[in-house]
Amino acid sequence: MDGFLALVGDYWWLVFPFGGFVWAGVAGVGHSLERGRLQRHEMRMERLRLQHGVVAGGAVGTGGASAPGRADEASPTIVRRDVDRALAAHDAVSRRWLDHELDAAKVIDYPLMTDMREPLTREFHRAKRRADALRPEVDEQPDAALAREYREAVEAFEDSFEAALAEARRRAQHDFTDAERRRLQTARMLVGIAVDDAATAAERQSAYRRARAELDGLIVLPDATAADIEQRIAGALGRGTATV
C-alpha cells in the first residue's frame, strides 16, 4: 500500500490530462441526452400541429385572411369564410359607388368621380372591373389561390374608391371658373326639381331639360344617373296622364 501511494504521489500530475478526457466523455453524454430530449419534444410538437391543423410558424387562417404563401394550405371552411368577407366588402363599396352614381347632385358637387381623365378615377374604375370579373358565383367554392386573388382585388377596389372620393371632395368644383360654377349650381337646383315628387310632371321635365343644357360642356352625367332621372320623370308623366 505504501508503495502504491508513493507511486501515485510521484505521478499525481497525470490526473489533469486523464481528468480532462473523463470530463469530456461525461459532457458528451450529457449533450447527446439533451439532443435526444429536444428531438423527442419536436416530434411531439409536430404531431400536435398535424392533429390541430397548424403549420410550423403559426395557425392556418385564424383570422379573416390567410397569410401570404400559405393560403393553399387553408381548409375549405376558412377559404369560404374569406370569400364571404370579401363578398360583403365588395357589396359595401359597390353600394357606396351606386349611391354616388345615381345621385345627380353628388355628381355635380364632385365631378371628378365621373371624370375618366382623372388618373385616380381611372384607377378606381379599373379596380372595380377587376373585382367584378373575379367575383365568384353564389354557390361557387373557389380554391384558396382564387380566393386570395379575389380578396386582393376587392381590397384594391376599396382602396382606389377611397382615394378617388377623397380627391374628388378635396377639389370639388375648384377646377371650374366662377361662371362655370354658377352654371353647375343652377343645374344642381334644376336637378332637384326634376326629381322632386312634389313638382308637376311638366315642371320636372322642363327642369331636367334645362339642367342638361347647363351641364353641357362641363359635366357628362353618367348613363345610370340620366336613366334614373328619366325613369322617375317618365313615372311622373304616366301618373299625370292617368289623372287627366
MOPE-V769369 format. One line per field, one symbol per residue. ss: DSSP state (h for helix, s for strand, l for the rest). phi: phi as a letter, one per 20 degrees, with the letter a starting at -180 (. if undefined). psi: psi as a letter, one per 40 degrees, with the letter a starting at -180 (. if undefined). A space follows every 50 residues. Layout:
ss=???
phi=???
psi=???
This chain:
ss=lhhhhhhhhhlllhhhhhhhhhhhhhhhhhhhhhhhhhhhhhhhhhhhhh hllssllsslllllllllllhhhllhhhhhhhhhhhhhhhhhhhhhhhhh hllhhhhhhlhhhhllllhhhhhhhhhhhhhhhhlllllllllhhhhhhh hhhhhhhhhhhhhhhhhhhhhllllllhhhhhhhhhhhhhhhhhllllll hhhhhhhhhhhhhhhlllllllhhhhhhhhhhhhhhhhhhhhhl
phi=.fffffffffdgffffffffffffffffffffffffffffffffffffff fdmdegoqfelfdfdffgncffeffgffffffffffffffffffffffff fedffffffcfffdeffegffffffffffffffefffgeedfffffffff gfffffffffffffffffffeldfedfffffffffffffffgffdeffff ffffffffffffffegndcdfggfffffffffffffffffffef
psi=ddddddddddfdeedddddddddddddddddddddddddddddddddddd defhiheiihfeadhiiheedeeiiddddddddddddddddddddddddd dehddddddgedeeheehdddddddddddddddehiidehgiiddddddd dddddddddddddddddddddbfeeiidddddddddddddddddehdeii ddddddddddddddehedhhhidddddddddddddddddddde.
